[in-house]
Amino acid sequence: MELVPLTANCATAIGVCVALMQHLRARKHSVVQFEDSLTREFRQIIGQLPVPALLGEELSVELVQEHLRVFYLYFDLTNEQIFLRRRERVSLATWETWQQGIRDMMKLPAFERAWREIRDKPLVRFLGLRELERLNFESDPCTWKLSNTVRHAQA
């Protein structure tokens, strides 16, 4: 008779462990799906830009102006990625991959030109991207101690 409660307790413990493992697996899967959706959005936006811009070639002022809306969408997505990292909605490994991509894109002449055009126009926009730029694209947003203005705007 003493074996029945022990067996029941073991079965309960095993059931809890299995449920926890399933929960963790489902959570990881949802994070991967979420990150993949942002990657798809990135590719959709970048696909609207002229290939020479992505190859690091200079674009005329007119061509940058013609695609300014698309550059704006890229900067907005980048700012969203920073926001998501600040909220710890993406892993450090994912952030490091995104950070390298952001750094590489922002060095391209067309992106530099478009960023100069867009950066300071709406002063309450792109606060995270401006902060990352100030830190030479070398920082984890989770570690930032931002001013009240920046914190409020990103909330």
Secondary structure, DSSP 8 states (H G I E B T S, - for coil): -THHHHHHHHHHHHHHHHHHHHHHHHHHHHHHHHHHHHHHHHHHHHTTS-HHHHTT----HHHHHHTHHHHHHHHHHHHHHHHHHHTT-S-HHHHHHHHHHHHHHHHSHHHHHHHHHHTTSSTTSSHHHHHHHHTTT---GGG----HHHHHHH-
